[in-house]
Each structure stands twice: as C-alpha cells, then as structure tokens.
Amino acid sequence: MQGYMRNIEVDVHDVDFNGVCRVSSLMRYIQSTAQMQLTENGMSYDKLKEMGKAFIISKIRLEFSAPVYSYDKLETHTFPCISRGYSFIRCYGLYKNGAMIGRAISVWALVDIEKHGLVKVGDFDLNLQTYEAWDMPIGHIRMPSAMKKVGEYTVAYADLDQNKHINNTKYADIFASYLPLDKRRIDSITISYLNEAKFRDKLDVYLEEADGFYYIRTVRADGKVNAEAEIHLCDI
C-alpha cells in the first residue's frame, strides 16, 4: 500500500449502542493519520497557520465493507492524490487482518487567510509523492426536491475544532442521530460541507429517504445550507 501508514486499536469509547465503531471515530482515525504525515513533513496545523494558510474540507466519501468493533487492530493508510485547480485530493484506506475493509476520498481547499482567497494546487508544494485517487464517486449529491424538517440542532462545545466551527468528523454523529440505526450501520456516506457553523449556531435538520438512501441537509438560521449528506445503511 502506497502512502503513509499507522496502527490503530479501536477504543471502547468509540463504539455506538450496537457495539460498532462510529463513522465519526473512523473519520478521526484516518484524518489523524493524514495530519501525522503532514506534521512529519513539516506541514503541521501550526506551521500552516504561521504561513497564513489552512486546509478546509469541502467533501468526503467513505465506504465500509465490514463493521469495526472495540479493540479491533487496524491499519490506517493515506496518500495525497494527483490534483489540479483548487482541489487537493486525498485518499485513505482502512485495513483489518491485512484486508481492506474501508476506503475514503476527500477534497480539500487551501485557504490563504490574509488574502481571503484559495491557493491553486500548482502554487503550493506539499513535497509529498502523489498517487492516482481511488475510483470512488465524489461528485455533486443529488438531493431530493422535497425534504421534511425532522429537528433542530444547536452547535455545542464538543463539536468545535481549533477553527471554532463544527469539526468535519462531527457531522457524521449529528446525521446519525436522525437515522434508524438499531442493528444497522452506515456502510457508505458522502458529505458536502457548504457553509460553516459556529458555537451555539442553530441548525434546522431536514431528512428524506429515496431509492434506498437517506438524504440529510442542515440549514443555518440565515437560510444558508450548512451541509448535505447521502447515506446508505446495512444490517449488522
């Protein structure tokens, strides 16, 4: 497997009421692996901040062929992909007992904080070898035209990251709260991050089931769409 790897043991606190590891935790594992690769290469979060830059995720898709349980020993792999324009692509693999049980592809933008603009891929060298991306759909989510409001969510302290808005991994937990997950798990999820939500922001949550998928949208008080997701469930 190309790229960067580290070993993980699933923490008992990272599983849900089914005893299955939460998608948010798996997202945290793989993204922490990516951050370690960047940090070891001199591109830590703090170093980028000193440079007036920050990576912001715009979309991620994850697929899981098998459930993950407490104390499972995993290998997390990640690599930056051949990218162009303003989209920095990164892929991830999740392995158990030598077999791939999960993979993901994500799209990031590099923001120039001082200029309030985006940095082109060709204008920023991560000094890491790039590889071809996984063949995974990562295009526009076709949301249903009509969706029902199913609840409201207030952004809490536990949701926040260092940028003081909802950390991208936390959305999987927010969405899961509105899904029928008794004896079921998420086996694929695509999330589009559209407009940030900050501490104590109130979000309206909309849901619709169509063609075997669950579609969720969160909307800020100002009417702007915060995030959208397409989620598929399977039995455990």
Secondary structure as the mmCIF struct_conf table of DSSP 4:
data_model
#
loop_
_struct_conf.conf_type_id
_struct_conf.id
_struct_conf.beg_label_comp_id
_struct_conf.beg_label_asym_id
_struct_conf.beg_label_seq_id
_struct_conf.end_label_comp_id
_struct_conf.end_label_asym_id
_struct_conf.end_label_seq_id
BEND BEND1 GLY A 3 GLY A 3
STRN STRN1 TYR A 4 GLU A 9
HELX_RH_3T_P HELX_RH_3T_P1 VAL A 12 ASP A 14
STRN STRN2 VAL A 15 VAL A 15
TURN_TY1_P TURN_TY1_P1 PHE A 17 ASN A 18
BEND BEND2 GLY A 19 GLY A 19
STRN STRN3 VAL A 20 CYS A 21
HELX_LH_PP_P HELX_LH_PP_P1 ARG A 22 ARG A 22
HELX_RH_AL_P HELX_RH_AL_P1 VAL A 23 GLU A 40
TURN_TY1_P TURN_TY1_P2 ASN A 41 GLY A 42
HELX_RH_AL_P HELX_RH_AL_P2 TYR A 45 GLU A 50
TURN_TY1_P TURN_TY1_P3 MET A 51 GLY A 52
STRN STRN4 LYS A 53 PHE A 64
BEND BEND3 SER A 65 ALA A 66
STRN STRN5 TYR A 69 TYR A 69
TURN_TY1_P TURN_TY1_P4 SER A 70 TYR A 71
STRN STRN6 LYS A 73 PRO A 80
STRN STRN7 CYS A 81 CYS A 81
STRN STRN8 ARG A 84 ARG A 84
TURN_TY1_P TURN_TY1_P5 GLY A 85 TYR A 86
STRN STRN9 SER A 87 SER A 87
STRN STRN10 PHE A 88 LYS A 96
TURN_TY1_P TURN_TY1_P6 ASN A 97 GLY A 98
STRN STRN11 ALA A 99 ASP A 112
TURN_TY1_P TURN_TY1_P7 ILE A 113 HIS A 116
STRN STRN12 GLY A 117 LEU A 118
HELX_RH_3T_P HELX_RH_3T_P2 VAL A 121 ASP A 123
STRN STRN13 TYR A 131 TYR A 131
HELX_LH_PP_P HELX_LH_PP_P2 GLU A 132 TRP A 134
BEND BEND4 ASP A 135 ASP A 135
BEND BEND5 GLY A 139 GLY A 139
BEND BEND6 SER A 145 SER A 145
STRN STRN14 LYS A 148 THR A 154
HELX_RH_3T_P HELX_RH_3T_P3 TYR A 157 ASP A 159
STRN STRN15 LEU A 160 LEU A 160
TURN_TY1_P TURN_TY1_P8 GLN A 162 ASN A 163
BEND BEND7 LYS A 164 LYS A 164
STRN STRN16 HIS A 165 ILE A 166
TURN_TY1_P TURN_TY1_P9 ASN A 168 THR A 169
HELX_RH_AL_P HELX_RH_AL_P3 LYS A 170 ALA A 176
TURN_TY1_P TURN_TY1_P10 SER A 177 TYR A 178
BEND BEND8 LEU A 179 LEU A 179
TURN_TY1_P TURN_TY1_P11 ASP A 182 LYS A 183
STRN STRN17 ARG A 184 TYR A 193
BEND BEND9 ASN A 195 ASN A 195
STRN STRN18 LYS A 198 LYS A 198
TURN_TY1_P TURN_TY1_P12 PHE A 199 ARG A 200
STRN STRN19 LYS A 202 ALA A 210
TURN_TY1_P TURN_TY1_P13 ASP A 211 GLY A 212
STRN STRN20 PHE A 213 ARG A 220
TURN_TY1_P TURN_TY1_P14 ALA A 221 ASP A 222
BEND BEND10 GLY A 223 GLY A 223
STRN STRN21 VAL A 225 ASP A 235
#
